[in-house]
């Protein structure tokens, strides 16, 4: 395939790559694959799917491109090692790094790459929060401050992600002043708040959001989505949220699968205080 040439090729999806039985990496012929990418300057979308299973990826994955390769690329799905090899990262608007979780030990490697992506507005990121009982604020701050222009952010942590790390994450969303859509995929455990409760907590931290998406993973099967909800926000004349249109579906811990839609009125504390002040005058 790497010998083929399609002058009008705009989209490319390959994989899954990963460790072979001898722990070598695919694709097998890195040179011809690099030449293939060099020969397709019209590419706008690249998806290179990787699966490292229970091992971490190596620090380096070879991809040698010419300095003017992929000038039209605006979407990349893959791993940071190959992302770092792209010569025109400043054209990329959409980035998906959910092939493997980001460990704290690699934050200082990945964040300078994110900072170089000056057009980045949409990010999907899978993270590994080792201990949810510790203070992970610095971890979240370092990531978010590296990509301040995001309008869409999908934060994924399929390990147990309790109220404490969620609060720490939400406290740093102010670093994304243009954020309009926030998605949270989290490991869920018995006793956690409801999906609507999570959505309201997120909205309280960032009331300028237009849409919130919540996805739960089962406690004993981290990669299996169990429930999900979409929350579309409508604001009043004062710019504060007034209600949310809710669509939730999934399989509960007990009972039958559900699919429900409803309208939830937002009781906004600031609006209530302002109304009380007006009535007292």
N, C-alpha and C positions, 0 to 999 in steps of 0.2 A: 504493500500500500504506500509506503514512504517514497516509492519511485514515481508514483502518479502525480500528475499536475492538473489542477482544475483552476483556471484563471479567475473564475467568478466565485470561488468558494468563500462563503461568509461565515459558516458555522462548522465546528469540529468537536465531536465528542468521542473520546477513546477511553478504554479501561474495562475492567479494573486492573490496575498495576499493583505491584507490591513485592514482598520478598518471595523469591523462588525457593525450592527445596534446599538449595545450597546457599541461601541467604543473599544471593545476588539480586539486583533490582531489574525490573522491566521499565521502559521498553528495552529490548535486547540490544538494538543498534542505535545508540544515542546520537551518533554522527549523522546517520541518514535521517533520523527524525528531526534533528536540528535543521538540516538542509530542507526538509519538507516544509517546515514552518517558515523558513527564510523565503521559500519560493511561493508563498501564498500571502502576499501583503494585503489582500482584500478581507482577510479573516477579521470578524468583529466579535465572535463568540468562541471561546475555547473551554472545553470541559475535559479535564484529565482526572479520571476517577482513580483514587488510590485506596487500598485497604491493607493496613499493616497489622491487622488482627490484634493480638495482645501485646505486640512490641511497639516501641516508639520508632518513628522514622529516623533515618540517619540525618546528621546535621547538613550534609551536602548531597545533593542530587544533581548530576550533570545535565546541563542544557546550554549549549554554546551557540548563541545567535549573533548575527551581524548587528552592528550598532543601529541600523535603520530598519530592523525587522519589525513586522506587525504594527505598522503605523496607525491602523484603523481599529485596533483592538479596544473594545469598550467593556467586555465582560470576561472574567476569568474565574473558573472553578477548578480548584486543585490544591496544591500544597505550597507553603511559603517558600520552600527551597527553589522551586521552579519559577514562582512569582518573582523572586529576587533576581532571576536571570533574564527577565524581560527588559529590553532596553528602553521601551517607551511606556513605562508604568503610569506616567502622568496622563495618559489618555483613558485609563480604565475608570469607569464609573461604577461598575457593579463587581463585587468580589465575594466569593463563597469559599470559606476555609473550613468546611465541615467534614473533610475527609478523615481527620483525626483531631482529637482534643488538643488544645493549646495548654501546655503545662507552664507553670510559673517560671521554671528554669529557662524557658525560651522567649519570655516576654521581651527581654532586652534585645533579642535578635529580630523579632517580628515587628516591633513598634517603629524602628527607623524605616523599615520598608513601607509601612502604612503612611508614615509622614511624607514619604516621597511621592505618594499618590495624590496629587493635588486636585484631581477631578473626582475623587471617590465620594459617592453619595449613598451607596447601598452596600451594607456589609452583613454577611452571615458568618457567625463565628461560634465554633464549638470549643468550650473551655473545660478544663479539669480543675475543679476546686477541691484540693486535697482534704482540707479540714474545714467544714462549714461552721465550726464552733470558734474558729480563730477570726481575727480581723483581716479581711481580704480587701480592704478599701484601696490600698496601694495598687494591688493587682488590677482592679477595675479602673482606677484613675489613670494608670499608665496606658491602658488600652484605649480608653475613650479620648484622652487628650491627644492621641496620635491621629485621630480622624475627625476633626471638629465640624466638617461639612456634611455629615451624614443626615439624610432625611429618612432613611429606612435602616433599621438595625434589628437583626435577629440574633438574640443571645441564647445560646444553647448550652445547658449543663445537665447531662442525663444522669449524673450522680445525684444523691439526695441534696436538694437545694432548699434549705429551710428559710424561715422568716428572717433570720439574722443576716445571712449573705444577701438575700433579696433587698433588705433595707439598705445595706452597704452599697449595692449596685445602684439602686434608685437614687441614693444621695449624690451620685456622681453624674446623673443624666443631664445636669445643667451644663456639662461640658459639650453637649450636643444641642446648641441653641436652635438649629434648623430642623430638629427631629420631628417628623410627622407620623411615622408608623413604627411602632415598637412591638416586636414579637419575642415571647419568652417560652422556650422549651426547657422544662425542668424535671428532674427526678422528683417524684411525688411520694410522700409517705403518709400513712394513716395519721390523722390529726392535723394535717396542714389545712390552711384556709381554702375556701372554695375558689373556683376559677374566677367567679365574679368578684370575690374578695381581693384576689390578686390584681385584677384589672382596675378596681377602684383605688387600690394602693398605688399602682403605677400612675393612674390619672392624677391622683393627689400630688404626686411628686413632680409630674410634668403635665400640667393642665392644657398645654398647647397641642397635645397629641390629637390626631384625627382618627387614628385607628390603633387598637391594641389586639394582639393575638396571643392566646395562651394555649400551650400544649403540655399535657402531662404525660410522663412516662411512668410505667408501673414500677413499684419499688423493687420487685424481684425480677424484673426483665427490663433493664435500663433502656434498651433500644426499641422497645415496643410502645408505640403511642397508644394511650388508653383513652384519653378524653381531650377535646380541643374546643376552643371558643373564639369567636370573632366579636369585637366590641367596637362599633362605629359611633363616634362621639359627635354630638350636636351641641353647639354653644349658643348662648343667648346674646342679647345686644351688648352686654357688658364684657363679652369675650370669654366668659367662664362657662364650663360645661353645664348643660341643663339636663340632658338625658343621654342614655346609651341604648342603641339598638343591638340586641344580643342574639347571637346564634350559637348554641352549644350542642355538641353531640359527642357520643362516646358510649363506653361501657362502665357503669358504676361498680363500686365494690360489691353491692348487693342489688339484685333486681335485673330488669331487662335493659337492653340498649335504649338510649334516648336520643331524640333529635328535637330540640325546642327552640322557639324564637319568641322573644318578648322585649318589652320596652322597660328600661329601668331609669327612674328619675334620680338624678344626682342631687344630693343634699350638700350643697357647697358651703362650708363654714364661713368663708369670706363674704359670700353674698348675704348670708343670714345676718352677719354682724353689720354689714352696710345698711340692710333694711331696718334693723333695730335702731341704728343711729338716726336714720331719716325720720322714723316714727317718733323719736324722742325729742325732735327739734320743735 
